[in-house]
Amino acid sequence: MVPIDEDVTYGADRGYEQHYIDNAGVKKEVRGEPISEMNRGNKINSCDRESKTRDNDRQAAFEAGSKEKEDEVKKKKQEEGDGEKCP
């Protein structure tokens, strides 16, 4: 196995993870439903974007990490001319 990213902060890592969940099509299952052939995979987000209890600086680090990964992927797609979804 090869790491996707190295030397990232905890906040950035959580943001990256959320970016992958949002854009790789892996969060489509229903929370609270039993695991089955049709209901398996990510059921929750890595970080709650609507959190009312998380420290603002920590929330900002998650959002910055997600935005950073989003920008990185967009740039890579433009350079490669690839319109496919990828993490």
Biopython code that builds the backbone (N, CA, C, O; Angstrom):
import numpy as np
from Bio.PDB.StructureBuilder import StructureBuilder

atoms = [
    (1, "MET", "N", (0.837, -1.163, 0.000)),
    (1, "MET", "CA", (0.000, 0.000, 0.000)),
    (1, "MET", "C", (0.896, 1.245, 0.000)),
    (1, "MET", "O", (1.926, 1.284, 0.672)),
    (2, "VAL", "N", (0.487, 2.241, -0.755)),
    (2, "VAL", "CA", (1.242, 3.483, -0.860)),
    (2, "VAL", "C", (0.408, 4.612, -0.264)),
    (2, "VAL", "O", (-0.775, 4.725, -0.586)),
    (3, "PRO", "N", (0.985, 5.447, 0.592)),
    (3, "PRO", "CA", (0.210, 6.547, 1.174)),
    (3, "PRO", "C", (-0.212, 7.546, 0.093)),
    (3, "PRO", "O", (0.545, 7.825, -0.837)),
    (4, "ILE", "N", (-1.404, 8.068, 0.226)),
    (4, "ILE", "CA", (-1.890, 9.080, -0.709)),
    (4, "ILE", "C", (-1.201, 10.407, -0.428)),
    (4, "ILE", "O", (-0.783, 11.104, -1.353)),
    (5, "ASP", "N", (-1.083, 10.753, 0.842)),
    (5, "ASP", "CA", (-0.447, 11.999, 1.269)),
    (5, "ASP", "C", (0.443, 11.702, 2.462)),
    (5, "ASP", "O", (0.227, 10.732, 3.189)),
    (6, "GLU", "N", (1.443, 12.545, 2.654)),
    (6, "GLU", "CA", (2.350, 12.395, 3.789)),
    (6, "GLU", "C", (2.550, 13.741, 4.464)),
    (6, "GLU", "O", (2.351, 14.790, 3.851)),
    (7, "ASP", "N", (2.944, 13.702, 5.730)),
    (7, "ASP", "CA", (3.264, 14.900, 6.503)),
    (7, "ASP", "C", (2.144, 15.937, 6.480)),
    (7, "ASP", "O", (2.378, 17.103, 6.160)),
    (8, "VAL", "N", (0.931, 15.511, 6.819)),
    (8, "VAL", "CA", (-0.198, 16.436, 6.903)),
    (8, "VAL", "C", (-0.663, 16.528, 8.350)),
    (8, "VAL", "O", (-0.484, 15.598, 9.138)),
    (9, "THR", "N", (-1.256, 17.654, 8.681)),
    (9, "THR", "CA", (-1.777, 17.832, 10.034)),
    (9, "THR", "C", (-3.057, 17.016, 10.204)),
    (9, "THR", "O", (-3.661, 16.572, 9.228)),
    (10, "TYR", "N", (-3.453, 16.831, 11.452)),
    (10, "TYR", "CA", (-4.690, 16.110, 11.738)),
    (10, "TYR", "C", (-5.881, 16.783, 11.057)),
    (10, "TYR", "O", (-6.708, 16.112, 10.439)),
    (11, "GLY", "N", (-5.967, 18.105, 11.173)),
    (11, "GLY", "CA", (-7.088, 18.831, 10.567)),
    (11, "GLY", "C", (-7.108, 18.682, 9.063)),
    (11, "GLY", "O", (-8.164, 18.445, 8.476)),
    (12, "ALA", "N", (-5.954, 18.818, 8.431)),
    (12, "ALA", "CA", (-5.883, 18.661, 6.975)),
    (12, "ALA", "C", (-6.258, 17.249, 6.577)),
    (12, "ALA", "O", (-6.967, 17.044, 5.591)),
    (13, "ASP", "N", (-5.783, 16.267, 7.345)),
    (13, "ASP", "CA", (-6.094, 14.873, 7.039)),
    (13, "ASP", "C", (-7.595, 14.621, 7.090)),
    (13, "ASP", "O", (-8.137, 13.950, 6.211)),
    (14, "ARG", "N", (-8.265, 15.138, 8.090)),
    (14, "ARG", "CA", (-9.719, 14.966, 8.184)),
    (14, "ARG", "C", (-10.416, 15.652, 7.011)),
    (14, "ARG", "O", (-11.394, 15.133, 6.474)),
    (15, "GLY", "N", (-9.910, 16.812, 6.621)),
    (15, "GLY", "CA", (-10.473, 17.507, 5.457)),
    (15, "GLY", "C", (-10.264, 16.723, 4.175)),
    (15, "GLY", "O", (-11.163, 16.647, 3.337)),
    (16, "TYR", "N", (-9.073, 16.136, 4.015)),
    (16, "TYR", "CA", (-8.789, 15.303, 2.838)),
    (16, "TYR", "C", (-9.758, 14.128, 2.809)),
    (16, "TYR", "O", (-10.354, 13.818, 1.777)),
    (17, "GLU", "N", (-9.903, 13.473, 3.977)),
    (17, "GLU", "CA", (-10.797, 12.325, 4.064)),
    (17, "GLU", "C", (-12.216, 12.724, 3.671)),
    (17, "GLU", "O", (-12.887, 11.987, 2.949)),
    (18, "GLN", "N", (-12.681, 13.883, 4.140)),
    (18, "GLN", "CA", (-14.025, 14.335, 3.795)),
    (18, "GLN", "C", (-14.130, 14.590, 2.302)),
    (18, "GLN", "O", (-15.149, 14.271, 1.690)),
    (19, "HIS", "N", (-13.093, 15.160, 1.708)),
    (19, "HIS", "CA", (-13.095, 15.382, 0.256)),
    (19, "HIS", "C", (-13.274, 14.058, -0.483)),
    (19, "HIS", "O", (-14.071, 13.968, -1.417)),
    (20, "TYR", "N", (-12.536, 13.037, -0.066)),
    (20, "TYR", "CA", (-12.647, 11.732, -0.719)),
    (20, "TYR", "C", (-14.055, 11.155, -0.550)),
    (20, "TYR", "O", (-14.607, 10.595, -1.497)),
    (21, "ILE", "N", (-14.638, 11.281, 0.637)),
    (21, "ILE", "CA", (-15.991, 10.783, 0.874)),
    (21, "ILE", "C", (-16.978, 11.515, -0.034)),
    (21, "ILE", "O", (-17.853, 10.886, -0.631)),
    (22, "ASP", "N", (-16.846, 12.834, -0.142)),
    (22, "ASP", "CA", (-17.764, 13.631, -0.953)),
    (22, "ASP", "C", (-17.641, 13.344, -2.444)),
    (22, "ASP", "O", (-18.634, 13.401, -3.169)),
    (23, "ASN", "N", (-16.437, 13.036, -2.908)),
    (23, "ASN", "CA", (-16.200, 12.993, -4.348)),
    (23, "ASN", "C", (-15.930, 11.623, -4.953)),
    (23, "ASN", "O", (-15.829, 11.502, -6.174)),
    (24, "ALA", "N", (-15.813, 10.619, -4.148)),
    (24, "ALA", "CA", (-15.526, 9.292, -4.702)),
    (24, "ALA", "C", (-16.776, 8.417, -4.780)),
    (24, "ALA", "O", (-16.696, 7.245, -5.149)),
    (25, "GLY", "N", (-17.929, 8.986, -4.432)),
    (25, "GLY", "CA", (-19.167, 8.244, -4.526)),
    (25, "GLY", "C", (-19.299, 7.102, -3.535)),
    (25, "GLY", "O", (-19.976, 6.114, -3.817)),
    (26, "VAL", "N", (-18.664, 7.225, -2.386)),
    (26, "VAL", "CA", (-18.689, 6.131, -1.414)),
    (26, "VAL", "C", (-19.669, 6.372, -0.265)),
    (26, "VAL", "O", (-19.890, 5.474, 0.548)),
    (27, "LYS", "N", (-20.258, 7.564, -0.184)),
    (27, "LYS", "CA", (-21.219, 7.828, 0.896)),
    (27, "LYS", "C", (-22.622, 7.866, 0.316)),
    (27, "LYS", "O", (-23.141, 8.923, -0.042)),
    (28, "LYS", "N", (-23.215, 6.701, 0.233)),
    (28, "LYS", "CA", (-24.568, 6.631, -0.295)),
    (28, "LYS", "C", (-25.441, 5.680, 0.510)),
    (28, "LYS", "O", (-26.593, 5.432, 0.153)),
    (29, "GLU", "N", (-24.903, 5.159, 1.572)),
    (29, "GLU", "CA", (-25.646, 4.225, 2.392)),
    (29, "GLU", "C", (-26.457, 4.976, 3.444)),
    (29, "GLU", "O", (-26.252, 6.171, 3.662)),
    (30, "VAL", "N", (-27.368, 4.274, 4.087)),
    (30, "VAL", "CA", (-28.281, 4.893, 5.039)),
    (30, "VAL", "C", (-27.876, 4.528, 6.463)),
    (30, "VAL", "O", (-27.788, 3.352, 6.817)),
    (31, "ARG", "N", (-27.638, 5.537, 7.257)),
    (31, "ARG", "CA", (-27.298, 5.339, 8.656)),
    (31, "ARG", "C", (-28.509, 4.831, 9.418)),
    (31, "ARG", "O", (-29.624, 5.310, 9.212)),
    (32, "GLY", "N", (-28.292, 3.858, 10.300)),
    (32, "GLY", "CA", (-29.376, 3.291, 11.079)),
    (32, "GLY", "C", (-29.995, 2.061, 10.441)),
    (32, "GLY", "O", (-30.684, 1.292, 11.111)),
    (33, "GLU", "N", (-29.755, 1.872, 9.164)),
    (33, "GLU", "CA", (-30.240, 0.679, 8.460)),
    (33, "GLU", "C", (-29.217, -0.433, 8.648)),
    (33, "GLU", "O", (-28.025, -0.149, 8.762)),
    (34, "PRO", "N", (-29.650, -1.698, 8.684)),
    (34, "PRO", "CA", (-28.689, -2.798, 8.823)),
    (34, "PRO", "C", (-27.748, -2.889, 7.624)),
    (34, "PRO", "O", (-28.125, -2.547, 6.503)),
    (35, "ILE", "N", (-26.531, -3.349, 7.866)),
    (35, "ILE", "CA", (-25.578, -3.560, 6.779)),
    (35, "ILE", "C", (-26.096, -4.698, 5.906)),
    (35, "ILE", "O", (-26.521, -5.739, 6.407)),
    (36, "SER", "N", (-26.054, -4.486, 4.610)),
    (36, "SER", "CA", (-26.523, -5.492, 3.655)),
    (36, "SER", "C", (-25.747, -5.304, 2.360)),
    (36, "SER", "O", (-24.876, -4.438, 2.280)),
    (37, "GLU", "N", (-26.050, -6.098, 1.358)),
    (37, "GLU", "CA", (-25.400, -5.949, 0.051)),
    (37, "GLU", "C", (-25.634, -4.554, -0.531)),
    (37, "GLU", "O", (-24.772, -4.018, -1.228)),
    (38, "MET", "N", (-26.789, -3.972, -0.249)),
    (38, "MET", "CA", (-27.134, -2.653, -0.785)),
    (38, "MET", "C", (-26.780, -1.512, 0.166)),
    (38, "MET", "O", (-26.795, -0.352, -0.244)),
    (39, "ASN", "N", (-26.466, -1.811, 1.408)),
    (39, "ASN", "CA", (-26.232, -0.773, 2.410)),
    (39, "ASN", "C", (-24.922, -1.038, 3.151)),
    (39, "ASN", "O", (-24.921, -1.486, 4.298)),
    (40, "ARG", "N", (-23.818, -0.755, 2.479)),
    (40, "ARG", "CA", (-22.507, -0.921, 3.095)),
    (40, "ARG", "C", (-21.591, 0.200, 2.607)),
    (40, "ARG", "O", (-21.827, 0.782, 1.548)),
    (41, "GLY", "N", (-20.571, 0.494, 3.361)),
    (41, "GLY", "CA", (-19.648, 1.566, 3.004)),
    (41, "GLY", "C", (-19.731, 2.704, 3.997)),
    (41, "GLY", "O", (-20.189, 2.517, 5.124)),
    (42, "ASN", "N", (-19.291, 3.883, 3.588)),
    (42, "ASN", "CA", (-19.312, 5.053, 4.468)),
    (42, "ASN", "C", (-20.748, 5.504, 4.698)),
    (42, "ASN", "O", (-21.501, 5.734, 3.752)),
    (43, "LYS", "N", (-21.109, 5.624, 5.957)),
    (43, "LYS", "CA", (-22.448, 6.082, 6.313)),
    (43, "LYS", "C", (-22.428, 7.446, 6.973)),
    (43, "LYS", "O", (-23.468, 8.091, 7.104)),
    (44, "ILE", "N", (-21.254, 7.888, 7.389)),
    (44, "ILE", "CA", (-21.150, 9.187, 8.042)),
    (44, "ILE", "C", (-19.987, 9.971, 7.438)),
    (44, "ILE", "O", (-19.118, 9.411, 6.769)),
    (45, "ASN", "N", (-19.992, 11.251, 7.685)),
    (45, "ASN", "CA", (-18.908, 12.109, 7.222)),
    (45, "ASN", "C", (-17.700, 11.991, 8.132)),
    (45, "ASN", "O", (-17.806, 11.543, 9.274)),
    (46, "SER", "N", (-16.561, 12.395, 7.618)),
    (46, "SER", "CA", (-15.354, 12.441, 8.431)),
    (46, "SER", "C", (-15.448, 13.590, 9.434)),
    (46, "SER", "O", (-15.049, 13.454, 10.590)),
    (47, "CYS", "N", (-15.975, 14.707, 8.982)),
    (47, "CYS", "CA", (-16.152, 15.855, 9.872)),
    (47, "CYS", "C", (-17.502, 16.502, 9.571)),
    (47, "CYS", "O", (-17.917, 16.587, 8.415)),
    (48, "ASP", "N", (-18.171, 16.949, 10.608)),
    (48, "ASP", "CA", (-19.487, 17.570, 10.488)),
    (48, "ASP", "C", (-19.310, 19.026, 10.097)),
    (48, "ASP", "O", (-18.802, 19.830, 10.878)),
    (49, "ARG", "N", (-19.726, 19.359, 8.901)),
    (49, "ARG", "CA", (-19.565, 20.735, 8.423)),
    (49, "ARG", "C", (-20.491, 21.711, 9.132)),
    (49, "ARG", "O", (-20.283, 22.922, 9.073)),
    (50, "GLU", "N", (-21.508, 21.192, 9.799)),
    (50, "GLU", "CA", (-22.474, 22.041, 10.500)),
    (50, "GLU", "C", (-22.277, 21.999, 12.018)),
    (50, "GLU", "O", (-23.190, 22.350, 12.765)),
    (51, "SER", "N", (-21.115, 21.578, 12.476)),
    (51, "SER", "CA", (-20.874, 21.412, 13.909)),
    (51, "SER", "C", (-21.069, 22.726, 14.657)),
    (51, "SER", "O", (-20.572, 23.777, 14.252)),
    (52, "LYS", "N", (-21.802, 22.635, 15.751)),
    (52, "LYS", "CA", (-22.023, 23.794, 16.628)),
    (52, "LYS", "C", (-21.143, 23.710, 17.870)),
    (52, "LYS", "O", (-21.079, 24.662, 18.648)),
    (53, "THR", "N", (-20.463, 22.579, 18.064)),
    (53, "THR", "CA", (-19.680, 22.381, 19.277)),
    (53, "THR", "C", (-18.174, 22.385, 19.044)),
    (53, "THR", "O", (-17.412, 22.606, 19.985)),
    (54, "ARG", "N", (-17.729, 22.146, 17.819)),
    (54, "ARG", "CA", (-16.293, 22.094, 17.538)),
    (54, "ARG", "C", (-15.694, 23.497, 17.572)),
    (54, "ARG", "O", (-16.314, 24.458, 17.114)),
    (55, "ASP", "N", (-14.509, 23.604, 18.107)),
    (55, "ASP", "CA", (-13.766, 24.858, 18.134)),
    (55, "ASP", "C", (-13.649, 25.416, 16.715)),
    (55, "ASP", "O", (-13.384, 24.667, 15.775)),
    (56, "ASN", "N", (-13.842, 26.717, 16.559)),
    (56, "ASN", "CA", (-13.820, 27.345, 15.231)),
    (56, "ASN", "C", (-12.505, 27.123, 14.488)),
    (56, "ASN", "O", (-12.510, 26.903, 13.276)),
    (57, "ASP", "N", (-11.377, 27.179, 15.203)),
    (57, "ASP", "CA", (-10.085, 26.964, 14.544)),
    (57, "ASP", "C", (-9.965, 25.534, 14.016)),
    (57, "ASP", "O", (-9.433, 25.304, 12.930)),
    (58, "ARG", "N", (-10.465, 24.587, 14.793)),
    (58, "ARG", "CA", (-10.403, 23.189, 14.358)),
    (58, "ARG", "C", (-11.317, 22.960, 13.147)),
    (58, "ARG", "O", (-10.940, 22.274, 12.197)),
    (59, "GLN", "N", (-12.515, 23.538, 13.193)),
    (59, "GLN", "CA", (-13.438, 23.428, 12.064)),
    (59, "GLN", "C", (-12.814, 24.060, 10.816)),
    (59, "GLN", "O", (-12.922, 23.518, 9.716)),
    (60, "ALA", "N", (-12.173, 25.188, 10.998)),
    (60, "ALA", "CA", (-11.527, 25.858, 9.865)),
    (60, "ALA", "C", (-10.411, 24.997, 9.279)),
    (60, "ALA", "O", (-10.212, 24.994, 8.065)),
    (61, "ALA", "N", (-9.681, 24.266, 10.123)),
    (61, "ALA", "CA", (-8.616, 23.380, 9.628)),
    (61, "ALA", "C", (-9.201, 22.251, 8.793)),
    (61, "ALA", "O", (-8.620, 21.883, 7.771)),
    (62, "PHE", "N", (-10.339, 21.691, 9.203)),
    (62, "PHE", "CA", (-10.994, 20.640, 8.419)),
    (62, "PHE", "C", (-11.410, 21.187, 7.056)),
    (62, "PHE", "O", (-11.149, 20.573, 6.021)),
    (63, "GLU", "N", (-12.057, 22.346, 7.071)),
    (63, "GLU", "CA", (-12.537, 22.942, 5.822)),
    (63, "GLU", "C", (-11.379, 23.316, 4.900)),
    (63, "GLU", "O", (-11.464, 23.136, 3.685)),
    (64, "ALA", "N", (-10.296, 23.838, 5.481)),
    (64, "ALA", "CA", (-9.124, 24.197, 4.667)),
    (64, "ALA", "C", (-8.507, 22.953, 4.038)),
    (64, "ALA", "O", (-8.095, 22.987, 2.879)),
    (65, "GLY", "N", (-8.440, 21.860, 4.788)),
    (65, "GLY", "CA", (-7.904, 20.614, 4.237)),
    (65, "GLY", "C", (-8.747, 20.090, 3.095)),
    (65, "GLY", "O", (-8.216, 19.636, 2.082)),
    (66, "SER", "N", (-10.064, 20.150, 3.252)),
    (66, "SER", "CA", (-10.966, 19.698, 2.193)),
    (66, "SER", "C", (-10.810, 20.566, 0.946)),
    (66, "SER", "O", (-10.747, 20.052, -0.171)),
    (67, "LYS", "N", (-10.749, 21.872, 1.140)),
    (67, "LYS", "CA", (-10.583, 22.804, 0.016)),
    (67, "LYS", "C", (-9.234, 22.595, -0.664)),
    (67, "LYS", "O", (-9.145, 22.624, -1.891)),
    (68, "GLU", "N", (-8.189, 22.386, 0.126)),
    (68, "GLU", "CA", (-6.857, 22.157, -0.426)),
    (68, "GLU", "C", (-6.853, 20.918, -1.329)),
    (68, "GLU", "O", (-6.300, 20.943, -2.428)),
    (69, "LYS", "N", (-7.471, 19.845, -0.855)),
    (69, "LYS", "CA", (-7.509, 18.611, -1.641)),
    (69, "LYS", "C", (-8.368, 18.798, -2.887)),
    (69, "LYS", "O", (-8.027, 18.302, -3.961)),
    (70, "GLU", "N", (-9.471, 19.507, -2.747)),
    (70, "GLU", "CA", (-10.335, 19.778, -3.897)),
    (70, "GLU", "C", (-9.566, 20.545, -4.972)),
    (70, "GLU", "O", (-9.627, 20.196, -6.151)),
    (71, "ASP", "N", (-8.845, 21.586, -4.565)),
    (71, "ASP", "CA", (-8.057, 22.377, -5.517)),
    (71, "ASP", "C", (-6.962, 21.539, -6.169)),
    (71, "ASP", "O", (-6.711, 21.663, -7.368)),
    (72, "GLU", "N", (-6.310, 20.683, -5.374)),
    (72, "GLU", "CA", (-5.247, 19.818, -5.890)),
    (72, "GLU", "C", (-5.789, 18.863, -6.957)),
    (72, "GLU", "O", (-5.164, 18.664, -7.999)),
    (73, "VAL", "N", (-6.945, 18.283, -6.688)),
    (73, "VAL", "CA", (-7.544, 17.338, -7.633)),
    (73, "VAL", "C", (-7.982, 18.059, -8.911)),
    (73, "VAL", "O", (-7.778, 17.543, -10.010)),
    (74, "LYS", "N", (-8.583, 19.246, -8.777)),
    (74, "LYS", "CA", (-8.997, 20.018, -9.952)),
    (74, "LYS", "C", (-7.802, 20.346, -10.836)),
    (74, "LYS", "O", (-7.864, 20.212, -12.058)),
    (75, "LYS", "N", (-6.713, 20.777, -10.204)),
    (75, "LYS", "CA", (-5.501, 21.122, -10.957)),
    (75, "LYS", "C", (-4.961, 19.891, -11.688)),
    (75, "LYS", "O", (-4.584, 19.972, -12.857)),
    (76, "LYS", "N", (-4.927, 18.762, -10.996)),
    (76, "LYS", "CA", (-4.425, 17.537, -11.606)),
    (76, "LYS", "C", (-5.296, 17.122, -12.789)),
    (76, "LYS", "O", (-4.776, 16.706, -13.824)),
    (77, "LYS", "N", (-6.609, 17.230, -12.643)),
    (77, "LYS", "CA", (-7.519, 16.886, -13.735)),
    (77, "LYS", "C", (-7.303, 17.793, -14.941)),
    (77, "LYS", "O", (-7.328, 17.331, -16.082)),
    (78, "GLN", "N", (-7.091, 19.079, -14.691)),
    (78, "GLN", "CA", (-6.854, 20.024, -15.782)),
    (78, "GLN", "C", (-5.556, 19.697, -16.510)),
    (78, "GLN", "O", (-5.496, 19.745, -17.739)),
    (79, "GLU", "N", (-4.524, 19.368, -15.751)),
    (79, "GLU", "CA", (-3.230, 19.030, -16.345)),
    (79, "GLU", "C", (-3.304, 17.754, -17.166)),
    (79, "GLU", "O", (-2.659, 17.634, -18.208)),
    (80, "GLU", "N", (-4.110, 16.787, -16.681)),
    (80, "GLU", "CA", (-4.219, 15.507, -17.365)),
    (80, "GLU", "C", (-5.339, 15.495, -18.393)),
    (80, "GLU", "O", (-5.424, 14.577, -19.209)),
    (81, "GLY", "N", (-6.198, 16.511, -18.360)),
    (81, "GLY", "CA", (-7.332, 16.542, -19.255)),
    (81, "GLY", "C", (-8.331, 15.438, -18.976)),
    (81, "GLY", "O", (-8.996, 14.944, -19.886)),
    (82, "ASP", "N", (-8.434, 15.055, -17.716)),
    (82, "ASP", "CA", (-9.277, 13.931, -17.308)),
    (82, "ASP", "C", (-10.560, 14.477, -16.689)),
    (82, "ASP", "O", (-10.512, 15.220, -15.709)),
    (83, "GLY", "N", (-11.696, 14.114, -17.257)),
    (83, "GLY", "CA", (-12.969, 14.546, -16.710)),
    (83, "GLY", "C", (-13.568, 13.548, -15.748)),
    (83, "GLY", "O", (-14.635, 13.807, -15.192)),
    (84, "GLU", "N", (-12.928, 12.426, -15.531)),
    (84, "GLU", "CA", (-13.448, 11.397, -14.631)),
    (84, "GLU", "C", (-13.314, 11.838, -13.177)),
    (84, "GLU", "O", (-12.413, 12.601, -12.830)),
    (85, "LYS", "N", (-14.227, 11.346, -12.325)),
    (85, "LYS", "CA", (-14.114, 11.585, -10.888)),
    (85, "LYS", "C", (-12.963, 10.760, -10.343)),
    (85, "LYS", "O", (-12.781, 9.602, -10.718)),
    (86, "CYS", "N", (-12.201, 11.358, -9.469)),
    (86, "CYS", "CA", (-11.131, 10.608, -8.798)),
    (86, "CYS", "C", (-10.870, 11.244, -7.454)),
    (86, "CYS", "O", (-11.166, 12.425, -7.270)),
    (87, "PRO", "N", (-10.331, 10.509, -6.516)),
    (87, "PRO", "CA", (-10.048, 11.093, -5.207)),
    (87, "PRO", "C", (-8.907, 12.074, -5.242)),
    (87, "PRO", "O", (-8.554, 12.647, -4.211)),
]
sb = StructureBuilder()
sb.init_structure("model")
sb.init_model(0)
sb.init_chain("A")
sb.init_seg("    ")
for serial, (resi, resn, name, xyz) in enumerate(atoms, 1):
    if name == "N":
        sb.init_residue(resn, " ", resi, " ")
    sb.init_atom(name, np.array(xyz, "f"), 0.0, 1.0, " ", f" {name:<3s}", serial, name[0])
structure = sb.get_structure()
